[in-house]
């Protein structure tokens, strides 16, 4: 049965890639409508194959949608946080009054004047710090993420999204090579020669595209998490007016740092690991991506970069000892379950 399926597959490929022949009664005269209609069809098979570079541009355009989605995300979160201002004002005012009252009671009950005045000044200093953070939250809240984003862009050298775009461009080069090889195939012998190498070129394209998607996904995931923290930030800053509720502000600050570190960790990985590997892929692409060795090499490098990308949530959450942020493990578990289901389905077909 397997041999029969293989023969059917080869015959199908032969029928798909063999040019059709048609009988023609007489040649059309020069300048007629028929000649004018057949002129645009020269040099290709429109409708069957994409033009070289079109798939890469489509992939880059799709990845750039994440960038356009993220453009107004922080600004929108800052505007949305103002809806919590009335409740945050009540919390901040109440906790400030409680803190001042307790400070006055401790000052009156203190037996040492130096210690009493020191405690009063410390209380006033902390209230002044949180009052300034609260009144200037429009700058303080988004400023946390913008600072780390500035660090990420500085480390990456250009923009933090550039490694994903480079991976997409490299992967598109392999799928373009496969398309060009299929265009050149005119018979069963040509199809047999490029079948195995073509499958590896397709796999290299898939792995490169998946690695680019993962880098883009985790950078966007960090910004979404930071935007959520910015929305609820006024409540967190208001809770910092009292010593008893200040731990909630510390937890919120850890969360914001962990979410903002996604872009920084992605930029560091791209600079230390991806930049060298991507430059090697580009050199391999210029040498010829239609070769079997180039496809295998690109596929292994892209697979390694996918495994590196899965470590982004762990490192971003563990750095600075914050443990904040969110994990991409849920998406990974869904992918593994889907792969297991596909494997079981294919096993039943055998």
Secondary structure as the mmCIF struct_conf table of DSSP 4:
data_model
#
loop_
_struct_conf.conf_type_id
_struct_conf.id
_struct_conf.beg_label_comp_id
_struct_conf.beg_label_asym_id
_struct_conf.beg_label_seq_id
_struct_conf.end_label_comp_id
_struct_conf.end_label_asym_id
_struct_conf.end_label_seq_id
HELX_RH_AL_P HELX_RH_AL_P1 UNK A 2 UNK A 17
BEND BEND1 UNK A 18 UNK A 18
HELX_LH_PP_P HELX_LH_PP_P1 UNK A 19 UNK A 20
BEND BEND2 UNK A 25 UNK A 26
HELX_LH_PP_P HELX_LH_PP_P2 UNK A 27 UNK A 29
TURN_TY1_P TURN_TY1_P1 UNK A 30 UNK A 31
BEND BEND3 UNK A 32 UNK A 32
HELX_RH_AL_P HELX_RH_AL_P2 UNK A 33 UNK A 39
TURN_TY1_P TURN_TY1_P2 UNK A 40 UNK A 43
BEND BEND4 UNK A 44 UNK A 44
TURN_TY1_P TURN_TY1_P3 UNK A 46 UNK A 48
BEND BEND5 UNK A 49 UNK A 49
HELX_LH_PP_P HELX_LH_PP_P3 UNK A 50 UNK A 51
TURN_TY1_P TURN_TY1_P4 UNK A 52 UNK A 53
HELX_RH_AL_P HELX_RH_AL_P3 UNK A 54 UNK A 71
TURN_TY1_P TURN_TY1_P5 UNK A 72 UNK A 72
HELX_RH_AL_P HELX_RH_AL_P4 UNK A 73 UNK A 81
HELX_RH_3T_P HELX_RH_3T_P1 UNK A 82 UNK A 84
HELX_RH_AL_P HELX_RH_AL_P5 UNK A 85 UNK A 109
BEND BEND6 UNK A 111 UNK A 111
HELX_RH_AL_P HELX_RH_AL_P6 UNK A 113 UNK A 135
TURN_TY1_P TURN_TY1_P6 UNK A 136 UNK A 136
HELX_RH_AL_P HELX_RH_AL_P7 UNK A 137 UNK A 156
BEND BEND7 UNK A 157 UNK A 158
TURN_TY1_P TURN_TY1_P7 UNK A 160 UNK A 161
HELX_RH_AL_P HELX_RH_AL_P8 UNK A 162 UNK A 184
BEND BEND8 UNK A 187 UNK A 187
HELX_RH_AL_P HELX_RH_AL_P9 UNK A 188 UNK A 231
TURN_TY1_P TURN_TY1_P8 UNK A 232 UNK A 232
HELX_RH_AL_P HELX_RH_AL_P10 UNK A 233 UNK A 238
HELX_RH_3T_P HELX_RH_3T_P2 UNK A 239 UNK A 241
BEND BEND9 UNK A 242 UNK A 242
TURN_TY1_P TURN_TY1_P9 UNK A 243 UNK A 245
HELX_RH_AL_P HELX_RH_AL_P11 UNK A 246 UNK A 269
HELX_RH_PI_P HELX_RH_PI_P1 UNK A 270 UNK A 274
HELX_RH_AL_P HELX_RH_AL_P12 UNK A 275 UNK A 287
TURN_TY1_P TURN_TY1_P10 UNK A 289 UNK A 290
BEND BEND10 UNK A 291 UNK A 291
HELX_RH_AL_P HELX_RH_AL_P13 UNK A 292 UNK A 309
TURN_TY1_P TURN_TY1_P11 UNK A 310 UNK A 311
HELX_RH_AL_P HELX_RH_AL_P14 UNK A 312 UNK A 318
HELX_RH_3T_P HELX_RH_3T_P3 UNK A 319 UNK A 321
BEND BEND11 UNK A 325 UNK A 325
BEND BEND12 UNK A 328 UNK A 328
HELX_RH_AL_P HELX_RH_AL_P15 UNK A 329 UNK A 349
#
